Structures are given as structure tokens and as C-alpha cells.
Amino acid sequence: MSSLVVVFPKPEDAKRIRDVCVRHGFDVDAVCTTAAGALSEMNNLDGGIVICGYRLSDMFFTELRECMPAGFEMLLIASNRVLSSVEGSGIMAVSMPLSAFELVNTLSMMQRKAVRRRRRENPRPKARSREEQEIIDNAKALLMERNHMTESEAHRYIQKCSMDNGTNLVETAQMVLTLMSC
């Protein structure tokens, strides 16, 4: 789940937004009253969503957006008059008066979009080390020798056991080696 940072000039407004988010299952990482404070918090996080108002005590939302680190999106909460000037800029927005239902649905949509984007950007699993690959190969060789399997059958067997047990392939191969070498 992506990080949430709430930024409003009035602390009570920020706390109300945080409370709505928490009540609906979102984890809020920071509540700030200034854009500088929000930027400081964002630099400690990997990415997420910034929920903010139109005007903060030290800058407007447009300036905050320009300074945000990569991986963050903005959800603007403002009046319809302000939102009409923002259309087409790529900023997600919720109009005032604020509906908790609309806020929660918009946040959910933004988080699903961020998850899809992360998956698209990082489609390849990390490469196995030589030692890990040797463990898998030894487990396959043991299965092939003792159970008269082909290499692909042994590999599929380890994969299936891995999925059934909820462990990764290397751990499962180690279990096969441990159990079959007794």
C-alpha cells in the first residue's frame, strides 16, 4: 500500500481528513500544516499520495506539486471554482464540501493505479544468485534420480510445492534436499 501524507494549513482540517482515511482502512504516514514539512516527510518515503488543500501557509498546491519527489501523486481538495482551473493538469481532485465516500473511493482508485504502475515498471523478478540456483538444480537432480522424473517434471514439482506451502522456490528446494537426503 502506498504512503499517505495529509497537508492542510489548519491542523484540525488535516486531522479530520486523517481520521476519515484511518476509519476507512488507510494508513496515514504524516499530517503536516506546511508544504515544507510535507516535502520533508515525502523525502523519507518511497512514494504515495499527498492529500492537500489549495493554499498552504508557505506555498500553493502547484508549487508543492513541482517540488514533490518522484513516485508521489497529488489529491487536491478544493472548491469547484479552483478545481475548474485545474482540469486537464493531471491532478486528481475532490470538491468541497468533502464527501467521505468520494474521498475514500478516489484514494482507492489512486492506490490501485499506483500498484499497477509499479508492477508494470518492475515486471522481472530479481535474479537468483549462483548458490540459490545450485540448490534448485541439486533438488531437481535428486528428484530426477530418486523419483525417475524429467527435469521439467522435477521443476514443476518444486514449483507446485512452493506455491502450496507459500514459500519461495529456493526454500522449497532446500526442504526437498533435507527431506530426501535422510
PyMOL CGO cylinders between C-alpha atoms (Angstrom):
from pymol import cmd
from pymol.cgo import CYLINDER

trace = [
    CYLINDER, 0.00, 0.00, 0.00, 1.32, 3.44, -0.83, 0.3, 1, 1, 1, 1, 1, 1,
    CYLINDER, 1.32, 3.44, -0.83, 2.05, 6.12, 1.75, 0.3, 1, 1, 1, 1, 1, 1,
    CYLINDER, 2.05, 6.12, 1.75, -0.37, 8.94, 2.54, 0.3, 1, 1, 1, 1, 1, 1,
    CYLINDER, -0.37, 8.94, 2.54, 0.68, 12.44, 3.55, 0.3, 1, 1, 1, 1, 1, 1,
    CYLINDER, 0.68, 12.44, 3.55, -2.06, 14.90, 4.57, 0.3, 1, 1, 1, 1, 1, 1,
    CYLINDER, -2.06, 14.90, 4.57, -1.23, 18.63, 4.25, 0.3, 1, 1, 1, 1, 1, 1,
    CYLINDER, -1.23, 18.63, 4.25, -3.63, 21.39, 5.28, 0.3, 1, 1, 1, 1, 1, 1,
    CYLINDER, -3.63, 21.39, 5.28, -2.90, 24.82, 6.79, 0.3, 1, 1, 1, 1, 1, 1,
    CYLINDER, -2.90, 24.82, 6.79, -5.35, 24.25, 9.67, 0.3, 1, 1, 1, 1, 1, 1,
    CYLINDER, -5.35, 24.25, 9.67, -4.31, 21.32, 11.91, 0.3, 1, 1, 1, 1, 1, 1,
    CYLINDER, -4.31, 21.32, 11.91, -7.93, 20.44, 12.70, 0.3, 1, 1, 1, 1, 1, 1,
    CYLINDER, -7.93, 20.44, 12.70, -8.74, 20.06, 8.97, 0.3, 1, 1, 1, 1, 1, 1,
    CYLINDER, -8.74, 20.06, 8.97, -5.71, 17.82, 8.47, 0.3, 1, 1, 1, 1, 1, 1,
    CYLINDER, -5.71, 17.82, 8.47, -6.67, 15.69, 11.47, 0.3, 1, 1, 1, 1, 1, 1,
    CYLINDER, -6.67, 15.69, 11.47, -10.25, 15.30, 10.20, 0.3, 1, 1, 1, 1, 1, 1,
    CYLINDER, -10.25, 15.30, 10.20, -9.00, 14.11, 6.81, 0.3, 1, 1, 1, 1, 1, 1,
    CYLINDER, -9.00, 14.11, 6.81, -6.59, 11.74, 8.56, 0.3, 1, 1, 1, 1, 1, 1,
    CYLINDER, -6.59, 11.74, 8.56, -9.38, 10.38, 10.74, 0.3, 1, 1, 1, 1, 1, 1,
    CYLINDER, -9.38, 10.38, 10.74, -11.60, 9.70, 7.71, 0.3, 1, 1, 1, 1, 1, 1,
    CYLINDER, -11.60, 9.70, 7.71, -8.75, 7.90, 5.97, 0.3, 1, 1, 1, 1, 1, 1,
    CYLINDER, -8.75, 7.90, 5.97, -7.87, 5.81, 9.03, 0.3, 1, 1, 1, 1, 1, 1,
    CYLINDER, -7.87, 5.81, 9.03, -11.52, 4.95, 9.65, 0.3, 1, 1, 1, 1, 1, 1,
    CYLINDER, -11.52, 4.95, 9.65, -11.70, 3.52, 6.13, 0.3, 1, 1, 1, 1, 1, 1,
    CYLINDER, -11.70, 3.52, 6.13, -8.54, 1.42, 6.38, 0.3, 1, 1, 1, 1, 1, 1,
    CYLINDER, -8.54, 1.42, 6.38, -5.83, 3.72, 5.02, 0.3, 1, 1, 1, 1, 1, 1,
    CYLINDER, -5.83, 3.72, 5.02, -2.55, 4.24, 6.85, 0.3, 1, 1, 1, 1, 1, 1,
    CYLINDER, -2.55, 4.24, 6.85, -1.61, 7.92, 7.07, 0.3, 1, 1, 1, 1, 1, 1,
    CYLINDER, -1.61, 7.92, 7.07, 2.14, 8.33, 7.39, 0.3, 1, 1, 1, 1, 1, 1,
    CYLINDER, 2.14, 8.33, 7.39, 2.24, 12.06, 8.14, 0.3, 1, 1, 1, 1, 1, 1,
    CYLINDER, 2.24, 12.06, 8.14, -0.02, 15.01, 8.89, 0.3, 1, 1, 1, 1, 1, 1,
    CYLINDER, -0.02, 15.01, 8.89, 1.52, 18.42, 8.13, 0.3, 1, 1, 1, 1, 1, 1,
    CYLINDER, 1.52, 18.42, 8.13, 0.46, 22.06, 8.17, 0.3, 1, 1, 1, 1, 1, 1,
    CYLINDER, 0.46, 22.06, 8.17, 3.15, 23.35, 5.80, 0.3, 1, 1, 1, 1, 1, 1,
    CYLINDER, 3.15, 23.35, 5.80, 4.37, 22.29, 2.39, 0.3, 1, 1, 1, 1, 1, 1,
    CYLINDER, 4.37, 22.29, 2.39, 7.96, 22.29, 3.66, 0.3, 1, 1, 1, 1, 1, 1,
    CYLINDER, 7.96, 22.29, 3.66, 7.02, 19.80, 6.37, 0.3, 1, 1, 1, 1, 1, 1,
    CYLINDER, 7.02, 19.80, 6.37, 5.22, 17.64, 3.82, 0.3, 1, 1, 1, 1, 1, 1,
    CYLINDER, 5.22, 17.64, 3.82, 8.22, 17.68, 1.48, 0.3, 1, 1, 1, 1, 1, 1,
    CYLINDER, 8.22, 17.68, 1.48, 10.45, 16.66, 4.37, 0.3, 1, 1, 1, 1, 1, 1,
    CYLINDER, 10.45, 16.66, 4.37, 8.15, 13.71, 5.16, 0.3, 1, 1, 1, 1, 1, 1,
    CYLINDER, 8.15, 13.71, 5.16, 7.91, 12.72, 1.47, 0.3, 1, 1, 1, 1, 1, 1,
    CYLINDER, 7.91, 12.72, 1.47, 11.69, 12.53, 1.22, 0.3, 1, 1, 1, 1, 1, 1,
    CYLINDER, 11.69, 12.53, 1.22, 11.60, 9.81, 3.89, 0.3, 1, 1, 1, 1, 1, 1,
    CYLINDER, 11.60, 9.81, 3.89, 9.05, 7.73, 1.94, 0.3, 1, 1, 1, 1, 1, 1,
    CYLINDER, 9.05, 7.73, 1.94, 9.25, 5.74, -1.30, 0.3, 1, 1, 1, 1, 1, 1,
    CYLINDER, 9.25, 5.74, -1.30, 6.12, 7.11, -2.92, 0.3, 1, 1, 1, 1, 1, 1,
    CYLINDER, 6.12, 7.11, -2.92, 2.46, 7.61, -2.33, 0.3, 1, 1, 1, 1, 1, 1,
    CYLINDER, 2.46, 7.61, -2.33, -0.30, 10.17, -2.30, 0.3, 1, 1, 1, 1, 1, 1,
    CYLINDER, -0.30, 10.17, -2.30, -0.29, 13.71, -0.96, 0.3, 1, 1, 1, 1, 1, 1,
    CYLINDER, -0.29, 13.71, -0.96, -3.72, 14.97, 0.09, 0.3, 1, 1, 1, 1, 1, 1,
    CYLINDER, -3.72, 14.97, 0.09, -3.69, 18.74, 0.26, 0.3, 1, 1, 1, 1, 1, 1,
    CYLINDER, -3.69, 18.74, 0.26, -5.72, 21.91, 0.09, 0.3, 1, 1, 1, 1, 1, 1,
    CYLINDER, -5.72, 21.91, 0.09, -5.46, 24.70, -2.44, 0.3, 1, 1, 1, 1, 1, 1,
    CYLINDER, -5.46, 24.70, -2.44, -3.40, 27.13, -0.37, 0.3, 1, 1, 1, 1, 1, 1,
    CYLINDER, -3.40, 27.13, -0.37, -0.92, 26.13, 2.29, 0.3, 1, 1, 1, 1, 1, 1,
    CYLINDER, -0.92, 26.13, 2.29, 0.78, 28.53, 4.69, 0.3, 1, 1, 1, 1, 1, 1,
    CYLINDER, 0.78, 28.53, 4.69, 4.05, 28.58, 2.75, 0.3, 1, 1, 1, 1, 1, 1,
    CYLINDER, 4.05, 28.58, 2.75, 3.05, 27.85, -0.88, 0.3, 1, 1, 1, 1, 1, 1,
    CYLINDER, 3.05, 27.85, -0.88, 0.24, 26.98, -3.25, 0.3, 1, 1, 1, 1, 1, 1,
    CYLINDER, 0.24, 26.98, -3.25, -0.51, 23.40, -4.28, 0.3, 1, 1, 1, 1, 1, 1,
    CYLINDER, -0.51, 23.40, -4.28, 1.06, 23.99, -7.72, 0.3, 1, 1, 1, 1, 1, 1,
    CYLINDER, 1.06, 23.99, -7.72, 4.42, 24.84, -6.14, 0.3, 1, 1, 1, 1, 1, 1,
    CYLINDER, 4.42, 24.84, -6.14, 4.18, 21.80, -3.87, 0.3, 1, 1, 1, 1, 1, 1,
    CYLINDER, 4.18, 21.80, -3.87, 3.48, 19.59, -6.87, 0.3, 1, 1, 1, 1, 1, 1,
    CYLINDER, 3.48, 19.59, -6.87, 6.58, 20.87, -8.67, 0.3, 1, 1, 1, 1, 1, 1,
    CYLINDER, 6.58, 20.87, -8.67, 8.75, 20.08, -5.63, 0.3, 1, 1, 1, 1, 1, 1,
    CYLINDER, 8.75, 20.08, -5.63, 7.34, 16.62, -4.86, 0.3, 1, 1, 1, 1, 1, 1,
    CYLINDER, 7.34, 16.62, -4.86, 9.75, 13.68, -5.19, 0.3, 1, 1, 1, 1, 1, 1,
    CYLINDER, 9.75, 13.68, -5.19, 9.17, 11.09, -7.89, 0.3, 1, 1, 1, 1, 1, 1,
    CYLINDER, 9.17, 11.09, -7.89, 6.62, 8.45, -7.03, 0.3, 1, 1, 1, 1, 1, 1,
    CYLINDER, 6.62, 8.45, -7.03, 4.12, 10.79, -5.40, 0.3, 1, 1, 1, 1, 1, 1,
    CYLINDER, 4.12, 10.79, -5.40, 0.74, 11.85, -6.73, 0.3, 1, 1, 1, 1, 1, 1,
    CYLINDER, 0.74, 11.85, -6.73, -1.43, 14.68, -5.50, 0.3, 1, 1, 1, 1, 1, 1,
    CYLINDER, -1.43, 14.68, -5.50, -5.06, 14.63, -4.44, 0.3, 1, 1, 1, 1, 1, 1,
    CYLINDER, -5.06, 14.63, -4.44, -6.33, 18.19, -4.23, 0.3, 1, 1, 1, 1, 1, 1,
    CYLINDER, -6.33, 18.19, -4.23, -9.32, 19.06, -2.06, 0.3, 1, 1, 1, 1, 1, 1,
    CYLINDER, -9.32, 19.06, -2.06, -10.72, 22.45, -3.06, 0.3, 1, 1, 1, 1, 1, 1,
    CYLINDER, -10.72, 22.45, -3.06, -13.80, 24.38, -4.13, 0.3, 1, 1, 1, 1, 1, 1,
    CYLINDER, -13.80, 24.38, -4.13, -15.36, 23.88, -7.55, 0.3, 1, 1, 1, 1, 1, 1,
    CYLINDER, -15.36, 23.88, -7.55, -14.05, 27.29, -8.65, 0.3, 1, 1, 1, 1, 1, 1,
    CYLINDER, -14.05, 27.29, -8.65, -10.46, 26.22, -8.01, 0.3, 1, 1, 1, 1, 1, 1,
    CYLINDER, -10.46, 26.22, -8.01, -10.97, 22.76, -9.47, 0.3, 1, 1, 1, 1, 1, 1,
    CYLINDER, -10.97, 22.76, -9.47, -12.24, 24.21, -12.76, 0.3, 1, 1, 1, 1, 1, 1,
    CYLINDER, -12.24, 24.21, -12.76, -8.84, 25.86, -13.26, 0.3, 1, 1, 1, 1, 1, 1,
    CYLINDER, -8.84, 25.86, -13.26, -7.02, 22.58, -12.53, 0.3, 1, 1, 1, 1, 1, 1,
    CYLINDER, -7.02, 22.58, -12.53, -8.83, 20.39, -15.09, 0.3, 1, 1, 1, 1, 1, 1,
    CYLINDER, -8.83, 20.39, -15.09, -6.51, 18.66, -17.53, 0.3, 1, 1, 1, 1, 1, 1,
    CYLINDER, -6.51, 18.66, -17.53, -3.40, 19.16, -15.39, 0.3, 1, 1, 1, 1, 1, 1,
    CYLINDER, -3.40, 19.16, -15.39, -3.23, 15.52, -14.25, 0.3, 1, 1, 1, 1, 1, 1,
    CYLINDER, -3.23, 15.52, -14.25, -4.02, 16.31, -10.63, 0.3, 1, 1, 1, 1, 1, 1,
    CYLINDER, -4.02, 16.31, -10.63, -6.74, 14.21, -9.04, 0.3, 1, 1, 1, 1, 1, 1,
    CYLINDER, -6.74, 14.21, -9.04, -9.26, 16.34, -7.18, 0.3, 1, 1, 1, 1, 1, 1,
    CYLINDER, -9.26, 16.34, -7.18, -12.21, 16.12, -4.83, 0.3, 1, 1, 1, 1, 1, 1,
    CYLINDER, -12.21, 16.12, -4.83, -14.56, 19.08, -4.49, 0.3, 1, 1, 1, 1, 1, 1,
    CYLINDER, -14.56, 19.08, -4.49, -15.67, 20.80, -1.32, 0.3, 1, 1, 1, 1, 1, 1,
    CYLINDER, -15.67, 20.80, -1.32, -17.87, 20.22, 0.61, 0.3, 1, 1, 1, 1, 1, 1,
    CYLINDER, -17.87, 20.22, 0.61, -16.00, 16.98, 1.10, 0.3, 1, 1, 1, 1, 1, 1,
    CYLINDER, -16.00, 16.98, 1.10, -17.81, 13.66, 0.96, 0.3, 1, 1, 1, 1, 1, 1,
    CYLINDER, -17.81, 13.66, 0.96, -16.05, 10.84, 2.85, 0.3, 1, 1, 1, 1, 1, 1,
    CYLINDER, -16.05, 10.84, 2.85, -17.37, 8.37, 0.28, 0.3, 1, 1, 1, 1, 1, 1,
    CYLINDER, -17.37, 8.37, 0.28, -15.88, 10.35, -2.60, 0.3, 1, 1, 1, 1, 1, 1,
    CYLINDER, -15.88, 10.35, -2.60, -12.55, 10.81, -0.80, 0.3, 1, 1, 1, 1, 1, 1,
    CYLINDER, -12.55, 10.81, -0.80, -12.24, 7.10, 0.02, 0.3, 1, 1, 1, 1, 1, 1,
    CYLINDER, -12.24, 7.10, 0.02, -13.18, 6.00, -3.50, 0.3, 1, 1, 1, 1, 1, 1,
    CYLINDER, -13.18, 6.00, -3.50, -10.71, 8.42, -5.08, 0.3, 1, 1, 1, 1, 1, 1,
    CYLINDER, -10.71, 8.42, -5.08, -7.91, 7.29, -2.75, 0.3, 1, 1, 1, 1, 1, 1,
    CYLINDER, -7.91, 7.29, -2.75, -8.66, 3.64, -3.51, 0.3, 1, 1, 1, 1, 1, 1,
    CYLINDER, -8.66, 3.64, -3.51, -8.59, 4.30, -7.24, 0.3, 1, 1, 1, 1, 1, 1,
    CYLINDER, -8.59, 4.30, -7.24, -5.29, 6.20, -6.96, 0.3, 1, 1, 1, 1, 1, 1,
    CYLINDER, -5.29, 6.20, -6.96, -3.70, 3.40, -4.93, 0.3, 1, 1, 1, 1, 1, 1,
    CYLINDER, -3.70, 3.40, -4.93, -4.81, 0.72, -7.41, 0.3, 1, 1, 1, 1, 1, 1,
    CYLINDER, -4.81, 0.72, -7.41, -3.39, 2.83, -10.23, 0.3, 1, 1, 1, 1, 1, 1,
    CYLINDER, -3.39, 2.83, -10.23, -0.07, 3.18, -8.37, 0.3, 1, 1, 1, 1, 1, 1,
    CYLINDER, -0.07, 3.18, -8.37, 0.14, -0.58, -7.76, 0.3, 1, 1, 1, 1, 1, 1,
    CYLINDER, 0.14, -0.58, -7.76, -0.49, -1.29, -11.46, 0.3, 1, 1, 1, 1, 1, 1,
    CYLINDER, -0.49, -1.29, -11.46, 2.16, 1.25, -12.45, 0.3, 1, 1, 1, 1, 1, 1,
    CYLINDER, 2.16, 1.25, -12.45, 4.72, -0.30, -10.06, 0.3, 1, 1, 1, 1, 1, 1,
    CYLINDER, 4.72, -0.30, -10.06, 4.02, -3.77, -11.43, 0.3, 1, 1, 1, 1, 1, 1,
    CYLINDER, 4.02, -3.77, -11.43, 4.44, -2.51, -14.97, 0.3, 1, 1, 1, 1, 1, 1,
    CYLINDER, 4.44, -2.51, -14.97, 7.72, -0.78, -14.14, 0.3, 1, 1, 1, 1, 1, 1,
    CYLINDER, 7.72, -0.78, -14.14, 9.19, -3.81, -12.35, 0.3, 1, 1, 1, 1, 1, 1,
    CYLINDER, 9.19, -3.81, -12.35, 7.97, -6.90, -14.21, 0.3, 1, 1, 1, 1, 1, 1,
    CYLINDER, 7.97, -6.90, -14.21, 11.11, -9.02, -13.78, 0.3, 1, 1, 1, 1, 1, 1,
    CYLINDER, 11.11, -9.02, -13.78, 11.82, -10.94, -10.61, 0.3, 1, 1, 1, 1, 1, 1,
    CYLINDER, 11.82, -10.94, -10.61, 15.26, -10.46, -9.13, 0.3, 1, 1, 1, 1, 1, 1,
    CYLINDER, 15.26, -10.46, -9.13, 17.95, -12.74, -10.49, 0.3, 1, 1, 1, 1, 1, 1,
    CYLINDER, 17.95, -12.74, -10.49, 18.96, -15.71, -8.36, 0.3, 1, 1, 1, 1, 1, 1,
    CYLINDER, 18.96, -15.71, -8.36, 22.46, -15.98, -7.05, 0.3, 1, 1, 1, 1, 1, 1,
    CYLINDER, 22.46, -15.98, -7.05, 24.69, -18.83, -8.17, 0.3, 1, 1, 1, 1, 1, 1,
    CYLINDER, 24.69, -18.83, -8.17, 24.28, -20.55, -4.77, 0.3, 1, 1, 1, 1, 1, 1,
    CYLINDER, 24.28, -20.55, -4.77, 20.48, -20.36, -4.95, 0.3, 1, 1, 1, 1, 1, 1,
    CYLINDER, 20.48, -20.36, -4.95, 20.46, -21.77, -8.47, 0.3, 1, 1, 1, 1, 1, 1,
    CYLINDER, 20.46, -21.77, -8.47, 22.75, -24.63, -7.34, 0.3, 1, 1, 1, 1, 1, 1,
    CYLINDER, 22.75, -24.63, -7.34, 20.31, -25.52, -4.53, 0.3, 1, 1, 1, 1, 1, 1,
    CYLINDER, 20.31, -25.52, -4.53, 17.43, -25.66, -7.02, 0.3, 1, 1, 1, 1, 1, 1,
    CYLINDER, 17.43, -25.66, -7.02, 19.48, -27.70, -9.51, 0.3, 1, 1, 1, 1, 1, 1,
    CYLINDER, 19.48, -27.70, -9.51, 20.57, -30.17, -6.79, 0.3, 1, 1, 1, 1, 1, 1,
    CYLINDER, 20.57, -30.17, -6.79, 16.96, -30.63, -5.64, 0.3, 1, 1, 1, 1, 1, 1,
    CYLINDER, 16.96, -30.63, -5.64, 15.87, -31.27, -9.23, 0.3, 1, 1, 1, 1, 1, 1,
    CYLINDER, 15.87, -31.27, -9.23, 18.71, -33.75, -9.73, 0.3, 1, 1, 1, 1, 1, 1,
    CYLINDER, 18.71, -33.75, -9.73, 17.74, -35.60, -6.56, 0.3, 1, 1, 1, 1, 1, 1,
    CYLINDER, 17.74, -35.60, -6.56, 14.08, -35.78, -7.65, 0.3, 1, 1, 1, 1, 1, 1,
    CYLINDER, 14.08, -35.78, -7.65, 15.12, -36.94, -11.12, 0.3, 1, 1, 1, 1, 1, 1,
    CYLINDER, 15.12, -36.94, -11.12, 17.34, -39.69, -9.68, 0.3, 1, 1, 1, 1, 1, 1,
    CYLINDER, 17.34, -39.69, -9.68, 15.08, -40.98, -6.90, 0.3, 1, 1, 1, 1, 1, 1,
    CYLINDER, 15.08, -40.98, -6.90, 11.64, -40.49, -8.47, 0.3, 1, 1, 1, 1, 1, 1,
    CYLINDER, 11.64, -40.49, -8.47, 12.61, -41.01, -12.11, 0.3, 1, 1, 1, 1, 1, 1,
    CYLINDER, 12.61, -41.01, -12.11, 11.32, -37.59, -13.19, 0.3, 1, 1, 1, 1, 1, 1,
    CYLINDER, 11.32, -37.59, -13.19, 12.38, -35.49, -16.12, 0.3, 1, 1, 1, 1, 1, 1,
    CYLINDER, 12.38, -35.49, -16.12, 13.95, -32.10, -15.38, 0.3, 1, 1, 1, 1, 1, 1,
    CYLINDER, 13.95, -32.10, -15.38, 10.75, -30.23, -16.27, 0.3, 1, 1, 1, 1, 1, 1,
    CYLINDER, 10.75, -30.23, -16.27, 8.66, -32.56, -14.07, 0.3, 1, 1, 1, 1, 1, 1,
    CYLINDER, 8.66, -32.56, -14.07, 11.07, -32.03, -11.15, 0.3, 1, 1, 1, 1, 1, 1,
    CYLINDER, 11.07, -32.03, -11.15, 10.95, -28.28, -11.67, 0.3, 1, 1, 1, 1, 1, 1,
    CYLINDER, 10.95, -28.28, -11.67, 7.14, -28.27, -11.80, 0.3, 1, 1, 1, 1, 1, 1,
    CYLINDER, 7.14, -28.27, -11.80, 7.04, -30.40, -8.64, 0.3, 1, 1, 1, 1, 1, 1,
    CYLINDER, 7.04, -30.40, -8.64, 9.23, -27.90, -6.75, 0.3, 1, 1, 1, 1, 1, 1,
    CYLINDER, 9.23, -27.90, -6.75, 7.15, -25.00, -8.10, 0.3, 1, 1, 1, 1, 1, 1,
    CYLINDER, 7.15, -25.00, -8.10, 3.89, -26.62, -7.02, 0.3, 1, 1, 1, 1, 1, 1,
    CYLINDER, 3.89, -26.62, -7.02, 5.19, -27.40, -3.54, 0.3, 1, 1, 1, 1, 1, 1,
    CYLINDER, 5.19, -27.40, -3.54, 6.46, -23.84, -3.31, 0.3, 1, 1, 1, 1, 1, 1,
    CYLINDER, 6.46, -23.84, -3.31, 3.04, -22.41, -4.17, 0.3, 1, 1, 1, 1, 1, 1,
    CYLINDER, 3.04, -22.41, -4.17, 1.19, -24.86, -1.91, 0.3, 1, 1, 1, 1, 1, 1,
    CYLINDER, 1.19, -24.86, -1.91, 3.42, -24.03, 1.08, 0.3, 1, 1, 1, 1, 1, 1,
    CYLINDER, 3.42, -24.03, 1.08, 3.68, -20.31, 0.39, 0.3, 1, 1, 1, 1, 1, 1,
    CYLINDER, 3.68, -20.31, 0.39, 7.48, -20.40, 0.31, 0.3, 1, 1, 1, 1, 1, 1,
    CYLINDER, 7.48, -20.40, 0.31, 9.87, -19.31, -2.39, 0.3, 1, 1, 1, 1, 1, 1,
    CYLINDER, 9.87, -19.31, -2.39, 11.47, -21.76, -4.81, 0.3, 1, 1, 1, 1, 1, 1,
    CYLINDER, 11.47, -21.76, -4.81, 14.86, -21.82, -3.05, 0.3, 1, 1, 1, 1, 1, 1,
    CYLINDER, 14.86, -21.82, -3.05, 13.34, -22.60, 0.36, 0.3, 1, 1, 1, 1, 1, 1,
    CYLINDER, 13.34, -22.60, 0.36, 11.27, -25.40, -1.14, 0.3, 1, 1, 1, 1, 1, 1,
    CYLINDER, 11.27, -25.40, -1.14, 14.32, -26.83, -2.92, 0.3, 1, 1, 1, 1, 1, 1,
    CYLINDER, 14.32, -26.83, -2.92, 16.19, -26.79, 0.42, 0.3, 1, 1, 1, 1, 1, 1,
    CYLINDER, 16.19, -26.79, 0.42, 13.29, -28.65, 2.04, 0.3, 1, 1, 1, 1, 1, 1,
    CYLINDER, 13.29, -28.65, 2.04, 13.35, -31.26, -0.72, 0.3, 1, 1, 1, 1, 1, 1,
    CYLINDER, 13.35, -31.26, -0.72, 17.09, -31.75, -0.26, 0.3, 1, 1, 1, 1, 1, 1,
    CYLINDER, 17.09, -31.75, -0.26, 16.71, -32.03, 3.52, 0.3, 1, 1, 1, 1, 1, 1,
    CYLINDER, 16.71, -32.03, 3.52, 13.79, -34.46, 3.42, 0.3, 1, 1, 1, 1, 1, 1,
    CYLINDER, 13.79, -34.46, 3.42, 15.08, -36.69, 0.64, 0.3, 1, 1, 1, 1, 1, 1,
    CYLINDER, 15.08, -36.69, 0.64, 18.67, -36.95, 1.84, 0.3, 1, 1, 1, 1, 1, 1,
    CYLINDER, 18.67, -36.95, 1.84, 17.62, -38.59, 5.14, 0.3, 1, 1, 1, 1, 1, 1,
]
cmd.load_cgo(trace, "trace")
